[in-house]
């Protein structure tokens, strides 16, 4: 049997050439932090304009935070509601990104792995939304009930 021929490990200058070459073929990186924020805002704007569920989550997030302030919840309770709501919004953005990449990859064809990727991403949003509802319910319901009962 012959021994497989192994090549020497790449040198750092070789790696730099490969990375530089690939960088030339990729999209330009944001030149400064402001541009990075602009791109991020474009993603949020896109999701808000095109994704019904993202708009629903934003409205519910705003309502729960307004209700939290109205009911004079403690700062830590408002923070917990904000974190869980923010997680839902972040996962909805990731879901949109995953769906876009999958659609780009499979075009107009059906593929079982594409379905799995999209379903799992949507499932992640659903799990986070259910947790957010549970958290908001546990924190908002007691003071809301107290307020309602005090008016009678």
Secondary structure, DSSP 8 states (H G I E B T S, - for coil): -----------HHHHHHHHHHHHHHS----SSHHHHHHHHHHHHHHHHHH-HHHHHHHHHHHHHHHHHHHTT--HHHHHHHHHHHHHHHHHHHHHHHHHHHHHHHHTTS--HHHHHHHHHHHHHHHHHHHHHHHHHHHHHHHHHHHHHHHT-
